[in-house]
Amino acid sequence: MTTWLLLSGAILSEVTATLSLKRALDHPTLYSVVVLGYAAAFVLLTLTLRQGLGIGIAYGIWAACGVALTAVGSKLFFDEALNGVMIVGLTLIIGGVLLVEVGASH
């Protein structure tokens, strides 16, 4: 359970940093959130790997969830596009990561 909490924290830290990067263009003080968010993401990802989760699985989940959450966040916070084709693409990315995870367990 600790492994998944650490990985979730890494994902949320990275997404927060990425979304803050966009906002920091107009509010430079938010660059501190960007730096802290990315640093926290890498520390938490490292701790996840120390718990024994394989790098292929950890990074795949981190990247796929990061892309999906950033796309949704950019729609919510910045009113950027998120259309049907993009949703299909995100679904395929997440499905691919799940297949890698299933394949790794065999």
Legacy VTK file of the C-alpha trace (Angstrom):
# vtk DataFile Version 3.0
C-alpha trace
ASCII
DATASET POLYDATA
POINTS 106 float
0.000 0.000 0.000
2.863 2.385 0.794
4.247 1.861 -2.707
1.041 3.032 -4.348
0.679 6.010 -2.014
4.232 7.098 -2.842
3.587 6.686 -6.569
0.322 8.625 -6.281
2.168 11.414 -4.487
4.799 11.463 -7.236
2.103 11.734 -9.895
0.201 14.502 -8.114
3.422 16.439 -7.440
4.439 16.255 -11.086
1.000 17.286 -12.350
0.860 20.180 -9.871
4.300 21.350 -11.001
3.366 21.091 -14.665
0.102 22.986 -14.288
1.863 25.594 -12.140
4.416 26.061 -14.908
1.686 27.363 -17.189
0.372 29.734 -14.501
3.914 30.855 -13.587
4.220 32.518 -16.992
1.953 35.265 -15.625
2.819 34.870 -11.921
6.578 34.264 -11.584
6.362 33.529 -7.861
4.784 30.198 -8.828
8.126 29.008 -10.197
8.863 27.972 -6.613
5.863 25.605 -6.782
7.212 24.261 -10.074
10.658 23.525 -8.637
9.305 22.026 -5.407
6.726 19.967 -7.278
9.230 18.410 -9.658
11.720 17.792 -6.832
9.012 16.117 -4.736
7.920 14.023 -7.716
11.415 12.624 -8.265
11.985 11.989 -4.558
8.659 10.172 -4.275
9.341 8.190 -7.447
12.721 7.166 -6.014
11.057 6.042 -2.792
8.537 4.083 -4.859
11.378 2.237 -6.594
13.003 1.521 -3.231
9.758 -0.164 -2.196
10.392 -2.670 -4.983
8.114 -1.543 -7.796
9.837 -2.068 -11.149
10.958 0.992 -13.076
8.967 -0.013 -16.170
5.747 -0.227 -14.211
6.386 2.801 -11.977
7.440 5.083 -14.801
4.684 3.854 -17.106
1.976 4.546 -14.542
3.577 7.848 -13.576
3.800 9.026 -17.173
0.346 7.824 -18.272
-1.459 9.242 -15.252
0.579 12.436 -15.521
-0.411 12.947 -19.150
-4.074 12.188 -18.454
-4.346 14.363 -15.341
-2.448 17.219 -16.972
-4.793 17.116 -19.972
-7.851 17.191 -17.713
-6.301 19.890 -15.510
-5.450 22.032 -18.516
-9.084 21.811 -19.605
-10.387 22.701 -16.134
-7.917 25.459 -15.238
-6.938 26.927 -18.613
-9.902 25.988 -20.839
-7.591 24.191 -23.269
-8.914 21.672 -25.771
-9.867 18.156 -24.693
-11.823 16.566 -27.509
-12.921 13.050 -28.328
-9.801 12.162 -30.298
-7.628 13.273 -27.388
-9.689 11.224 -24.933
-9.263 8.150 -27.144
-5.502 8.794 -27.182
-5.376 9.087 -23.405
-7.386 5.884 -23.092
-4.933 4.083 -25.368
-1.969 5.326 -23.327
-3.532 4.125 -20.071
-4.535 0.822 -21.685
-0.979 0.315 -22.908
0.425 0.866 -19.439
-2.051 -1.626 -18.012
-0.941 -4.191 -20.589
2.692 -3.623 -19.609
1.777 -4.140 -15.952
-0.142 -7.332 -16.698
2.716 -8.575 -18.862
5.234 -7.872 -16.095
3.290 -9.990 -13.623
3.673 -13.103 -15.807
LINES 1 107
106 0 1 2 3 4 5 6 7 8 9 10 11 12 13 14 15 16 17 18 19 20 21 22 23 24 25 26 27 28 29 30 31 32 33 34 35 36 37 38 39 40 41 42 43 44 45 46 47 48 49 50 51 52 53 54 55 56 57 58 59 60 61 62 63 64 65 66 67 68 69 70 71 72 73 74 75 76 77 78 79 80 81 82 83 84 85 86 87 88 89 90 91 92 93 94 95 96 97 98 99 100 101 102 103 104 105
